[in-house]
Amino acid sequence: MASRGNSIDTEVRSYRDTAMIDAQLLIKASSAYSLFSPWFARQGDYVRISGELVANSGSTIQIELFTKNSETVGDGQTVDSETTLALSTVGVPATQEFGPNASSNSAQGILELVRYKITITGGSAGDWAMYRLLAPVWFDAVKA
């Protein structure tokens, strides 16, 4: 992706670059293992993410949504610490919605940038899970 002149451009991906994560394999170490996706720009007030566990050997995948403003350094903060997308059954798709009016009191809304925290859990060391995430669906709040 070509730079547009400011430093955040090197960290932020366009929607096109983050449209889908397909057939990624994670192998579990002795404890839960997590990784972060690249940052991408918020495109609405709410987002629905959908994914599927393609195959596994005893592990599951938990996905959290993290957010921050472009001038903030670090990993960001979770959009809602009580809400995750859980991929636990092979071949069964799952969907989760995130936004400012989520179901829990810990929801803080989506700031300028977002990314996924993907964690492989369960099973034992050496177990693995292959997953995919579909393109996020963004939409705005409607006020009557």
GIPETA-V912234 format. One record per residue. N is the residue number from 1. RES is the residue in three letters. SS is DSSP state (helix for helix, strand for strand, loop for the rest). PHI is phi in whole degrees, -180 to 180 (NA if undefined). NEAR is the number of other ideal C-beta (glycine too) atoms within 8 Angstrom. Layout:
n = <N;N>
res = <RES;RES>
ss = <SS;SS>
phi = <PHI;PHI>
near = <NEAR;NEAR>
This chain:
n = <1;2;3;4;5;6;7;8;9;10;11;12;13;14;15;16;17;18;19;20;21;22;23;24;25;26;27;28;29;30;31;32;33;34;35;36;37;38;39;40;41;42;43;44;45;46;47;48;49;50;51;52;53;54;55;56;57;58;59;60;61;62;63;64;65;66;67;68;69;70;71;72;73;74;75;76;77;78;79;80;81;82;83;84;85;86;87;88;89;90;91;92;93;94;95;96;97;98;99;100;101;102;103;104;105;106;107;108;109;110;111;112;113;114;115;116;117;118;119;120;121;122;123;124;125;126;127;128;129;130;131;132;133;134;135;136;137;138;139;140;141;142;143;144>
res = <MET;ALA;SER;ARG;GLY;ASN;SER;ILE;ASP;THR;GLU;VAL;ARG;SER;TYR;ARG;ASP;THR;ALA;MET;ILE;ASP;ALA;GLN;LEU;LEU;ILE;LYS;ALA;SER;SER;ALA;TYR;SER;LEU;PHE;SER;PRO;TRP;PHE;ALA;ARG;GLN;GLY;ASP;TYR;VAL;ARG;ILE;SER;GLY;GLU;LEU;VAL;ALA;ASN;SER;GLY;SER;THR;ILE;GLN;ILE;GLU;LEU;PHE;THR;LYS;ASN;SER;GLU;THR;VAL;GLY;ASP;GLY;GLN;THR;VAL;ASP;SER;GLU;THR;THR;LEU;ALA;LEU;SER;THR;VAL;GLY;VAL;PRO;ALA;THR;GLN;GLU;PHE;GLY;PRO;ASN;ALA;SER;SER;ASN;SER;ALA;GLN;GLY;ILE;LEU;GLU;LEU;VAL;ARG;TYR;LYS;ILE;THR;ILE;THR;GLY;GLY;SER;ALA;GLY;ASP;TRP;ALA;MET;TYR;ARG;LEU;LEU;ALA;PRO;VAL;TRP;PHE;ASP;ALA;VAL;LYS;ALA>
ss = <loop;loop;loop;loop;loop;loop;helix;helix;helix;helix;loop;strand;strand;loop;loop;helix;helix;helix;loop;loop;strand;strand;strand;strand;strand;strand;strand;loop;loop;loop;loop;loop;strand;strand;strand;strand;loop;loop;strand;strand;strand;loop;loop;loop;loop;strand;strand;strand;strand;strand;strand;strand;strand;strand;strand;strand;loop;loop;loop;strand;strand;strand;strand;strand;strand;strand;strand;strand;loop;loop;loop;loop;loop;loop;loop;loop;strand;strand;loop;loop;loop;loop;loop;loop;strand;strand;strand;loop;loop;strand;loop;loop;loop;strand;strand;strand;strand;strand;loop;loop;loop;loop;loop;loop;loop;loop;loop;loop;loop;loop;loop;loop;strand;strand;strand;strand;strand;strand;strand;strand;strand;loop;loop;loop;loop;loop;loop;strand;strand;strand;strand;strand;strand;loop;loop;loop;strand;strand;strand;loop;loop;loop;loop;loop>
phi = <NA;-73;-76;-107;108;-123;-67;-68;-60;-74;-101;-98;-100;-77;-56;-59;-74;-118;-61;-159;-111;-116;53;-94;-110;-117;-114;-79;-83;-70;-129;-59;-119;-125;-144;-110;-78;-65;-69;-140;-74;-65;-127;180;-77;-127;-142;-113;-114;-129;-151;-150;-84;-80;-160;-160;-129;112;-101;-126;-118;-116;-123;-111;-106;-109;-147;-166;-86;-63;-85;-87;-93;101;-79;84;-130;-67;-66;-152;-67;-100;-124;-137;-96;-104;-111;-124;-120;-59;81;-109;-68;-134;-135;-139;-104;-127;175;-70;-116;-68;-72;-109;-74;-86;-68;-118;91;-104;-88;-66;-120;-136;-161;-95;-110;-111;-124;-97;-133;73;67;-127;-55;94;-66;-138;-148;-110;-137;-144;-119;-81;-59;-67;-107;-101;-155;-95;-68;-113;-115;-83>
near = <6;3;6;5;4;5;5;7;10;6;7;12;8;9;9;5;9;13;6;8;9;5;6;9;7;14;9;16;6;3;4;7;10;8;7;10;10;10;11;13;10;11;7;8;9;13;16;11;15;11;14;11;16;9;7;12;8;7;14;13;16;11;16;13;15;14;16;13;7;8;3;7;2;5;6;11;8;11;16;12;7;8;12;7;12;9;14;6;6;7;6;7;6;10;8;10;8;14;13;10;5;11;5;9;4;8;15;8;9;13;10;8;14;14;13;13;12;14;11;16;10;8;10;6;6;6;14;12;16;12;14;12;10;8;7;9;8;9;8;7;8;4;3;2>
